[in-house]
Amino acid sequence: MPLFIKDDVTAQLVAQLATIRGLSKQAAVKMAVQAELDRAAERVPLRERLAALRATHTLPPPIGNVADKAFFDELSDGL
């Protein structure tokens, strides 16, 4: 199935990439789309990145102090 690019800016970008790489416009589009698909496949979801971060940087243990209303009132008492 043919692909018709109706946007002049997109057509110019494809032509520029084709010229820089020494490719046909068809090959330039194919290369650009494949590169973007590869990039998307390598992207690690945020949930997995955060899990790895939590595994390597654990939180310190709780100190036992309760941060309730009385605690915050005492902090702001002098203001």
SVG drawing of the C-alpha trace seen along z (x, -y; Angstrom):
<svg xmlns="http://www.w3.org/2000/svg" viewBox="-4 -34 29 38">
<polyline fill="none" stroke="black" stroke-width="0.4" points="0.0,0.0 1.5,-3.4 2.1,-6.1 1.3,-9.6 2.8,-12.5 0.5,-15.5 2.3,-17.7 5.0,-19.9 7.1,-20.2 7.1,-16.4 8.1,-15.9 10.9,-18.4 12.2,-16.6 12.1,-13.3 14.0,-14.7 16.6,-16.3 17.1,-13.0 17.4,-11.2 20.0,-13.6 22.1,-13.5 22.1,-9.7 22.3,-9.2 19.1,-7.3 15.9,-7.3 12.9,-9.0 11.3,-5.6 14.4,-4.2 14.7,-7.4 11.1,-7.0 11.7,-3.3 14.9,-4.0 13.3,-6.7 10.2,-4.7 12.3,-1.6 14.6,-3.8 11.6,-5.2 10.1,-1.7 13.4,-0.4 13.6,-3.4 10.0,-2.7 10.8,1.0 13.9,0.2 11.9,-2.3 11.6,-1.0 8.3,-1.7 8.3,-4.1 7.0,-1.5 10.1,0.7 12.5,-2.2 11.1,-3.2 11.2,0.4 14.9,0.5 15.5,-2.8 13.8,-1.6 15.8,1.6 19.1,-0.2 18.2,-3.2 16.2,-1.8 14.6,-4.2 16.0,-4.4 14.0,-2.6 11.3,-4.5 12.5,-6.4 9.3,-5.9 8.3,-9.6 4.7,-10.4 4.2,-13.4 0.7,-14.3 -1.1,-17.6 0.6,-18.1 4.0,-17.6 3.4,-20.3 1.8,-22.7 5.0,-22.4 7.1,-23.1 5.2,-26.3 4.6,-27.5 7.4,-30.0 6.1,-31.6"/>
</svg>
